[in-house]
Amino acid sequence: MNQTGISQEKILEELSERLNKDLTYESGKILGSMCTTPHELAKKVMTMYLEKNLGDPGLFKGTQEIEIETIKMLGTLLNNPKSWGYIVSGGTEGNIVAMRIARNIGRAKGKRGTPQVIVPVSAHASFDKAADLLNLRLIRIGLDQEYRVKTSEVKKAITEKTIAIVGIAGTTSLGTIDPIEELSDIALENNLYLHVDAAFGGMVIPFLERLGYKLPKFDFRNQGVNSITIDPHKMGLAPIPAGGILLKDRRYILKNCFEIPYLAGGTYAHPIILGTRSGATILATWATLKRLGTEGYTKIVKNCMNITNQLAQGLEKIENIELAAKPVINIVGITSKILDICQIDQELRKQNWALGKFTNLLRAVIMPHVKPQHIQQFLTDLQQVTKKLQQN
Ligand SMILES: Cc1ncc(COP(=O)(O)O)c(C=O)c1O
């Protein structure tokens, strides 16, 4: 650290210069991220209330009330206004919190040995983190031809050590939706906890349903669903960090809290992982949900789907490039039977295109910052890259 303070002007100048290295959403080059520029109102609210700390909610009762309202709005979106939950640091924390509760419920049922959780192979790495932290064993189940978990294999994988099943509504790589209705029946039949990871899809699928898309029911309409991760900092246009974890039954949370006695606002029982946590992000999430409403989000999602279709149709015209699957939501998997995906990725990166790379595909996420002209440019660049690689 420097000994004497530097002027604000100089510091801001340095930051502005050094951050020139960062890619920006506005450039349209970030095609593989589930985050985007937050809504203008979210930015404003965030900076107005930076000191709010919901690790000590007794001090910030107004902020706490607004968190409860935010959860109610998300719960209503997921067809259970009575569900209870928290705005957490992201989908990773949401999934870890759910797995911890599921493990403890399993223990309370008298299950012994290393608890087993059945997850699709498409599950996000946050489940590996949860397994490591909570001493769980993941039992990975393969996917059908449409990249959804094979429910017949889920059934076969259940043992006396199974404590939970995980289904995904909007997978990280392709955006597919597991058959949650079937998983719900399996969970009910076997008295198992069912968690749905809708970290990305939760802020997309409900609006696609409003647009008339016929998609599997992924939320609390299914009796067997115990908890859902849904992240406002992805398609919700909220500032980072704003994940969400919602539980069907508040009792799951009450039984799984850590009492923190020293808080200035009075003793509080923490059910999630973080202690000190941003109230500003919650207020900004609340403000964004209120500002956009279901109509606003439906419009945004419709626009993203139009651009998704533009990309999918354009890809089909490029020689040696294929869609990994027909897009279900605003995520597109790009693959090739002939060309090496890693090489395509490297070539695209030379032109600053940033997509996500999975074993056999590149992933584009059509977020609100992606505009038709960006896709047009991307398709032109991709075509050139494929031509160059074919010649090599
Ligand atoms: C399906 C899914 N779940 C969880 C996560 C983790 O979310 P976060 O990065 O906010 O922790 C992601 C992130 O991409 C995801 O795609």
The ligand as an SDF file (V2000), in Angstrom:
LIG
                    3D

 16 16  0  0  0  0  0  0  0  0999 V2000
  -27.2760  -24.0870  -14.0040 C   0  0  0  0  0  0  0  0  0  0  0  0
  -26.3130  -23.2940  -13.1720 C   0  0  0  0  0  0  0  0  0  0  0  0
  -26.3090  -23.4350  -11.8410 N   0  0  0  0  0  0  0  0  0  0  0  0
  -25.4750  -22.7430  -11.0500 C   0  0  0  0  0  0  0  0  0  0  0  0
  -24.5800  -21.8520  -11.5760 C   0  0  0  0  0  0  0  0  0  0  0  0
  -23.6390  -21.1030  -10.6770 C   0  0  0  0  0  0  0  0  0  0  0  0
  -24.0050  -19.7570  -10.5930 O   0  0  0  0  0  0  0  0  0  0  0  0
  -22.9780  -18.6730  -10.0300 P   0  0  0  0  0  0  0  0  0  0  0  0
  -21.8910  -18.5430  -11.0290 O   0  0  0  0  0  0  0  0  0  0  0  0
  -23.8470  -17.4560   -9.8930 O   0  0  0  0  0  0  0  0  0  0  0  0
  -22.4910  -19.1370   -8.7110 O   0  0  0  0  0  0  0  0  0  0  0  0
  -24.5260  -21.6680  -12.9610 C   0  0  0  0  0  0  0  0  0  0  0  0
  -23.5770  -20.7400  -13.5630 C   0  0  0  0  0  0  0  0  0  0  0  0
  -23.3890  -20.6340  -14.7220 O   0  0  0  0  0  0  0  0  0  0  0  0
  -25.4100  -22.4210  -13.7850 C   0  0  0  0  0  0  0  0  0  0  0  0
  -25.3820  -22.3360  -15.1290 O   0  0  0  0  0  0  0  0  0  0  0  0
  1  2  1  0
  2  3  1  0
  2 15  2  0
  3  4  2  0
  4  5  1  0
  5  6  1  0
  5 12  2  0
  6  7  1  0
  7  8  1  0
  8  9  2  0
  8 10  1  0
  8 11  1  0
 12 13  1  0
 12 15  1  0
 13 14  2  0
 15 16  1  0
M  END
$$$$
